[in-house]
Amino acid sequence: MEISVDSLETSAVTKAQLAELLFEQLGLNKRESKDMVDAFFDLIAARLVDGSDVKISGFGNFQIRTKAPRPGRNPRTGEAIAIDARRVVTFHASHKLKDQIQDDGKPSA
């Protein structure tokens, strides 16, 4: 089964657009579609908040990285400031996704 995203008007994909695609192409009702998309992203967010990595086969990995505190500088005033330690999310695309991007970007011979 292949889901077509030709109907997307912008380059950004929103949760509402994903729900609409589920409604149109899989036959779920609108409420179920919205709930499914919300549950998917809630699950990913909950895992990341817990400190777990999220791996989506064929797409990529979301990982939590802890950044150490470091000195910084206010670019407007030049004043030295301390940047607190924080956790950030990083994304690493899978080889399959990277290959798809490269294949689609090649000029035709």
N, C-alpha and C positions, 0 to 999 in steps of 0.2 A: 504494500500500500504506500503510495507516495502522496504527500500533502503539498499542494501548490500554494505558493505565496505570491503569485502574480498580482493579486488584488491589493497588495500593500501600496499605499500612496506615498509613504515617506521611507527614508532609508532606515529609520529606527523602527524596531518591532516592539509594540507595547503589549502589556498583559491583556488589554481589551481586544487587540487584534488577534492574539493567540486564542483567546476564548471564542472569538468569532469564527476563526478557522476550524476549531473543534466542532462548533455548531454546524457550520456549512458542510464540512467534508466528512465528518464522522457521524453526524446525525444525533449528537447529544443535544439536550435542550439547553437553552442559554444559561440557566441557573447552574446546571451540572457542569457546563463548560467553564464558567467563571470559577466555580468552586474547585474544579480540578487544577486549573492554572494557579489559583491562590495556594492550594495545598502543596503543589510542586515547589513553588518558590518559598513558602513557609518552611518546608522540610529542609531545603538547601540552607536557608538562613539560620535555622535552629542548629543544624550540624556545625556550621561555621562559628556560631556564637559559642558552642560547646568546645571549640578548638579542634574539631575533626575536619579532615580533608574531605572534599566531595569530588568523586571521580565519576564522570559521565562517559561511558565507553564510546569511542568514536568521535567524541567532541573535545574533551579536555578535563583538566583538573583545576579545582579551586582550592587554594591552600591558604592557611592562616600563617602569617609571618609576624614575629615580634620584633619590632625595631627598638633599638636601644636609645636611651636619652642622648642628646647631642647638643653641642652649641650651635646657635644659628644667629642670623643677623636680620633685623628689620630692614627690608630693601629701601623703604622710604626715608628712614632716619639714619640708618647705618648703626643703630644701637644694637649691642650684643644682647641676645635673649637665649634662654634655655628652652629647648624643644623637648617635651616630655616623652617618655617611652610610650609606645602605642602598638596596637595590633592592626595589621592591614591585611586585606584579601588580595592575593595574586592569582592570576589565571594563566595557565600554560596550555596551549592548544595541543591536541593529540596529533600524531603523525598523519592520521587519516584526514583530519580537518586541514592540516597544512598542505597535504597533497592535493586536496580538492581545491583549495584556494589557488595553488600554483597552476593546476590544470585549467581552471577557468580563466586565469589571467594570461595564458599564453596566446600570442597571436596565431591565427590559423594559417597553415602553410598553403 
